[in-house]
Amino acid sequence: MPRLRWLLLGGFFVITGIIRYQLSLPAASPTTVWFYANQTVTLQGIVAAEPDVRIDHVKLTVQATQLQRQERLQAVHGKVLVSVSLYPRYRYGDLLQLSCRLRAPEAFSGFAYDRYLAKSSIYALCSYPRVTLIERNRGNPALAAILGFKERLQLTMNRNLPEPSASLLGALLIGSRSTIPEELLKEFSVTGTTHLIAISGLNITIIASFLLEGLLALGFWRRQAFWCITGSLILFVVLVGFPASAVRAALMGWLVLLAMHTGRLSSPANLLTFAAAVMVLINPKVLRDDIGFQLSFAAIVGIIYLTPVFERWLAKLPSVGGIRSLVTMTLGAQLTTLPFIVYYFGTISLVGVAANLLVVPAVPYLMMSGIAAIVLSALLPPLSVFFFWPVWLTLAYLIAAVELLAGVPLAAVTL
């Protein structure tokens, strides 16, 4: 009977999952903007997310409101991913009129681009349209203020740091990694350190654990340190503008932090599974098509279940400066994420552990010095360059270490 009960319960969840996924699929009708794919149209819509600024163009996520075709106006809904030139600049909340030929996303070079966009409910593309700005400030005022503050922070970094240091610090502090050069991104990938410049559960977990040990070393009580880092995670999610990836990563990282706070690293396993189930219930496409979700979940599972094993095996490793914790967490996370990395990217980094040992300890200090430099620059603008010198030195070390290890023969094996 117990076996039959579990079988029926499992069957119930499988059937419920199938129904939920089917309900998330797009239904084409004249009121959806993707219904008009492969047609030339004029539509109006509001920029519904932070503009994604690339090196040579900008991607705008536009929430369509109405569409004009053959002298007829049609109320529509749905998102369109719009590619425009770098200038003029458009902002979140701008009401735009776009004239272009809509097209449906398609897979290319083995990359399921259509499924990648589908997880964000985007089923239509519009490339370099004729754009007319109708009105500004049509978005959420609170989110607009947050994104405006984030833009000012990036400008401060750009004024005081050369490239690619400014873009790298922006990726670490506010999640803006789109302007990092492709060559440097490739080197991070080869060395298995991409998680450092991505909003991932692994990155947040490692940084939070270092901050926890640092605060405890400074004399903070465990409860005080826990709430300080919890507040910092909330502030980070607010600062980057509440993207789903940041909310997911912060939640998963916080669950491991909760385990460290209680002193039982295996205690949040059920809570982690429940959190992942809720995320899938909200957006079932992330289970199959969101690589970040899969990697974050796998990394946290590795930290929860494998880190204690490596802690026992490497008990003789010195714990000064959190070295032992860094090694065991890195090994645990890399082991469980390895199958996903091989499947999606076809590479294995043979220098990943060494690279993480060299650069990860610098990241918390880099973030803290970067925040301090930004605050001091706002107070004493004429001295801002001097405040950013320690930040630049740390970034130079991080970039040099990644470039050095990426140049090692057979640094990564392609399968």
C-alpha positions in Angstrom: 0.0 0.0 0.0 2.7 2.6 0.8 4.3 1.8 -2.6 1.0 2.3 -4.4 0.4 5.5 -2.5 3.7 6.9 -3.6 3.1 5.8 -7.2 -0.3 7.5 -7.2 1.1 10.7 -5.7 4.0 10.7 -8.3 1.5 10.2 -11.1 -0.6 13.0 -9.8 2.4 15.4 -9.9 3.5 14.3 -13.3 0.0 14.8 -14.8 -0.3 18.2 -13.0 3.1 19.2 -14.4 2.1 18.3 -17.9 -1.1 20.3 -17.6 0.7 23.3 -16.1 3.3 23.2 -19.0 0.6 23.0 -21.6 -1.1 26.0 -20.1 2.1 28.0 -20.3 2.4 27.5 -24.1 1.5 30.4 -26.3 -2.0 30.5 -27.9 -1.9 32.4 -31.2 -4.9 34.7 -31.7 -5.5 38.1 -33.3 -5.0 39.7 -29.9 -1.4 38.3 -29.5 1.4 40.2 -31.1 3.2 37.0 -32.3 0.1 36.2 -34.4 1.4 38.7 -36.9 4.8 37.1 -37.4 6.3 37.4 -40.9 4.2 40.5 -41.5 5.1 44.1 -41.7 3.3 46.1 -39.0 3.3 49.3 -37.0 2.8 48.7 -33.3 3.0 50.6 -30.1 4.4 49.3 -26.8 6.1 50.2 -23.6 9.8 49.2 -22.8 9.0 46.7 -20.1 12.5 45.9 -18.8 16.0 47.4 -18.5 17.5 47.9 -22.0 20.2 45.3 -22.7 23.1 47.4 -24.0 25.6 45.4 -26.1 28.8 46.6 -27.7 27.2 47.6 -31.1 23.4 47.6 -30.4 20.7 47.5 -27.8 17.9 45.0 -27.1 14.6 46.3 -25.8 11.9 44.1 -24.4 8.7 45.9 -25.5 5.2 45.1 -24.1 2.9 45.6 -27.1 -0.3 47.5 -26.5 -1.8 48.0 -30.0 -0.9 47.2 -33.6 -1.8 48.9 -36.9 -2.0 46.8 -40.1 -3.6 47.9 -43.3 -5.2 51.0 -41.7 -6.8 49.0 -38.9 -5.9 49.3 -35.2 -5.9 46.2 -33.1 -5.4 45.9 -29.4 -2.8 43.3 -28.7 -0.6 42.0 -25.9 2.6 40.1 -25.6 6.3 40.9 -25.6 8.6 41.7 -28.6 12.4 41.7 -28.5 13.5 44.7 -30.4 17.0 45.3 -31.7 17.9 49.0 -32.1 21.1 51.1 -32.6 23.0 52.4 -29.7 21.7 55.9 -30.2 19.3 57.5 -29.5 19.0 55.8 -26.1 15.7 54.5 -24.9 14.8 53.8 -21.3 12.5 51.6 -19.2 9.0 53.0 -19.4 9.3 54.6 -22.8 6.2 54.4 -25.0 7.4 53.7 -28.6 5.9 53.3 -32.0 7.8 50.7 -34.1 7.5 49.9 -37.8 9.1 46.6 -38.8 8.6 43.1 -40.1 7.9 40.8 -37.2 9.4 37.4 -37.2 9.4 34.4 -34.9 12.6 33.3 -33.1 14.4 30.4 -34.5 17.2 28.0 -33.4 20.6 28.6 -34.9 24.1 27.0 -34.6 22.7 24.3 -32.3 21.3 26.9 -29.9 17.6 26.8 -29.2 17.1 30.5 -29.3 13.4 30.2 -29.6 13.1 28.2 -26.4 15.6 30.5 -24.7 13.3 33.5 -25.4 10.1 31.4 -24.7 11.0 31.1 -21.0 10.6 34.9 -20.8 7.4 34.7 -22.8 8.9 36.3 -25.9 7.7 34.9 -29.2 8.3 37.8 -31.6 11.4 39.7 -32.9 11.7 43.1 -34.5 15.1 44.1 -35.9 16.1 47.7 -36.4 12.6 49.2 -36.9 11.7 52.8 -37.6 11.2 54.1 -34.0 9.2 57.0 -32.8 9.3 58.0 -29.1 5.7 58.9 -28.1 6.0 59.4 -24.3 8.4 58.7 -21.4 7.8 57.4 -17.9 5.0 55.0 -18.6 6.5 52.3 -16.4 6.5 51.5 -12.7 8.0 54.6 -10.9 9.8 52.5 -8.3 11.4 50.2 -10.8 12.3 53.2 -13.0 14.0 54.9 -10.0 16.0 51.7 -9.2 17.1 51.3 -12.8 18.1 55.0 -13.0 20.2 54.6 -9.9 21.8 51.5 -11.3 22.7 53.4 -14.5 24.3 56.2 -12.4 26.4 53.5 -10.6 27.6 52.1 -13.9 28.5 55.6 -15.1 30.6 56.1 -12.0 32.5 52.9 -12.6 33.0 53.8 -16.3 34.4 57.2 -15.4 37.0 55.8 -12.9 38.0 52.5 -14.4 39.3 51.5 -17.8 37.8 48.7 -19.8 37.3 45.8 -19.3 37.7 46.5 -15.6 34.6 48.8 -15.5 32.4 46.2 -17.2 33.7 43.4 -15.0 33.0 45.4 -11.8 29.5 46.2 -13.1 28.9 42.5 -13.6 29.9 41.7 -10.1 28.0 44.6 -8.3 24.9 45.2 -10.4 24.7 42.3 -12.8 25.6 44.2 -16.0 27.8 41.9 -18.0 26.6 42.6 -21.6 29.6 44.9 -22.4 32.3 42.5 -21.3 34.5 41.7 -24.3 33.8 38.3 -26.0 37.4 37.2 -25.7 37.4 37.7 -21.9 34.0 35.9 -21.6 35.6 33.0 -23.4 38.5 33.0 -21.0 36.2 32.9 -18.0 34.4 29.9 -19.6 37.7 28.0 -20.3 38.8 28.5 -16.7 35.4 27.5 -15.2 34.9 30.9 -13.5 31.9 32.2 -15.5 29.8 31.9 -12.4 31.8 34.9 -10.9 30.4 37.3 -13.5 26.9 35.8 -13.6 24.0 36.1 -11.2 24.1 32.5 -10.1 23.2 30.6 -7.0 26.8 29.4 -6.8 28.3 32.8 -7.0 26.0 34.3 -4.3 26.6 31.2 -2.1 30.4 31.5 -2.2 30.3 35.2 -1.6 27.8 34.9 1.2 29.8 32.2 2.9 33.0 34.3 2.7 31.1 37.3 4.2 29.7 35.1 6.9 33.1 33.8 7.9 34.5 37.3 7.7 31.8 38.9 9.9 32.2 36.1 12.4 36.0 36.7 12.5 35.3 40.4 13.1 33.4 39.5 16.2 29.8 39.5 14.9 27.4 37.0 16.4 26.2 34.3 14.0 22.7 35.7 14.1 23.9 39.3 13.5 26.1 38.1 10.5 23.2 36.1 9.1 20.8 39.1 9.1 23.5 41.5 7.7 24.0 39.2 4.7 20.3 38.6 4.3 19.8 42.4 4.1 22.6 42.6 1.6 21.0 39.9 -0.6 17.7 41.8 -0.6 19.5 45.1 -1.5 21.3 43.3 -4.3 18.1 42.0 -5.8 16.5 45.4 -5.6 19.5 47.1 -7.1 19.7 44.8 -10.2 15.9 45.5 -10.8 14.3 42.2 -9.7 15.1 40.0 -12.7 14.0 36.4 -12.3 17.6 35.1 -12.5 18.6 37.3 -9.5 15.6 36.4 -7.4 16.2 32.7 -8.0 20.0 32.9 -7.4 19.5 35.0 -4.2 16.9 32.6 -2.9 19.0 29.5 -3.5 22.1 31.2 -2.0 20.1 32.3 1.0 18.9 28.7 1.7 22.6 27.6 2.0 23.3 30.6 4.1 20.3 29.6 6.3 21.9 26.1 6.7 25.2 27.7 7.7 23.4 29.9 10.2 21.7 26.9 11.8 25.0 24.9 11.6 23.3 22.0 9.6 24.4 22.2 5.9 22.0 19.4 4.9 18.9 20.8 6.6 17.5 23.0 3.7 17.4 20.1 1.2 13.6 19.9 1.4 13.2 23.6 1.4 15.4 23.9 -1.6 13.3 21.4 -3.5 10.1 23.2 -2.5 11.6 26.5 -3.6 12.6 25.0 -7.0 9.1 23.5 -7.3 7.5 26.9 -6.7 9.7 28.4 -9.4 8.7 25.7 -11.9 5.1 26.2 -11.0 5.3 29.9 -11.7 7.2 29.4 -14.9 7.4 25.7 -16.0 9.7 26.6 -19.0 12.7 27.1 -16.7 12.9 23.4 -15.9 13.8 22.5 -19.5 15.0 25.8 -21.1 16.7 27.9 -18.4 20.3 26.7 -18.2 21.0 29.1 -15.3 18.2 27.5 -13.3 19.6 24.1 -13.8 23.2 25.0 -13.0 22.2 27.0 -9.9 20.1 24.1 -8.6 22.8 21.6 -9.3 25.5 23.7 -7.7 23.5 24.2 -4.5 22.7 20.5 -4.4 26.5 19.8 -4.7 27.3 22.3 -1.9 24.6 20.8 0.4 25.4 17.1 -0.2 29.0 16.9 -1.3 30.7 19.7 0.6 30.5 17.8 4.0 32.0 14.8 2.3 35.0 16.8 0.9 35.3 18.5 4.3 35.9 15.1 5.9 38.3 14.0 3.1 40.3 17.3 3.3 40.2 17.8 7.1 44.0 18.3 7.1 43.7 21.3 4.7 44.3 24.6 6.6 41.2 26.6 7.3 43.0 30.0 7.4 41.2 32.6 5.3 38.4 30.1 4.5 40.7 28.1 2.1 39.2 24.8 3.1 35.6 26.0 2.7 36.5 27.5 -0.6 38.1 24.2 -1.9 35.3 21.9 -0.7 32.5 24.2 -1.9 34.1 24.5 -5.3 34.7 20.8 -5.7 31.1 20.0 -4.6 29.5 22.5 -6.9 31.7 21.7 -9.9 31.1 18.0 -9.6 27.3 18.3 -9.7 27.3 20.9 -12.5 29.8 19.0 -14.7 27.2 16.9 -16.5 25.2 20.0 -17.4 28.3 21.9 -18.6 29.4 19.0 -20.8 25.9 18.5 -22.2 25.2 22.2 -23.0 28.7 23.5 -23.8 30.7 20.4 -24.6 33.8 21.5 -22.6 35.5 20.4 -19.4 37.8 22.9 -17.7 40.9 21.1 -16.4 42.1 24.3 -14.6 38.7 25.1 -13.0 39.6 24.2 -9.4 43.0 26.1 -9.6 41.3 29.1 -11.2 38.6 29.3 -8.6 41.2 29.0 -5.8 43.1 31.9 -7.3 40.3 34.3 -8.0 37.3 33.5 -5.8 39.0 34.8 -2.5 39.5 38.2 -4.2 35.8 38.6 -5.2 34.3 39.5 -1.8 37.1 42.0 -1.1 36.7 43.4 -4.7 33.0 43.9 -4.1 33.4 45.5 -0.7 36.2 47.8 -2.0 34.1 48.6 -5.1 31.1 49.6 -2.9 33.3 51.7 -0.7 34.9 53.5 -3.7 31.5 54.3 -5.1 30.2 55.7 -1.8 33.4 57.8 -1.2 33.3 59.1 -4.8 29.8 60.4 -4.2 31.1 62.2 -1.1 34.4 63.5 -2.5 34.1 63.5 -6.3 37.5 65.1 -7.0 39.2 62.2 -5.3 37.2 59.5 -7.0 40.1 58.2 -9.1 42.2 57.6 -6.0 39.4 55.7 -4.3 39.2 53.3 -7.3 42.9 52.4 -7.3 42.6 49.4 -5.0 39.6 48.2 -7.0 41.6 48.5 -10.3 44.5 46.6 -8.8 42.3 43.7 -7.6 40.5 43.6 -11.0 43.8 43.6 -12.8 44.9 40.6 -10.7 41.6 38.8 -11.4 41.8 39.4 -15.1 45.5 38.4 -15.3 44.9 35.2 -13.4 42.0 34.2 -15.7 44.0 35.1 -18.8 47.1 33.2 -17.5 45.2 30.0 -16.8 43.2 30.2 -20.0 46.4 30.2 -21.9 47.6 26.9 -20.3 47.8 24.1 -22.9 44.7 21.8 -22.6 43.1 24.3 -20.1 39.8 22.9 -21.3 38.9 19.8 -23.2 36.2 19.9 -25.9 34.1 16.8 -26.2 
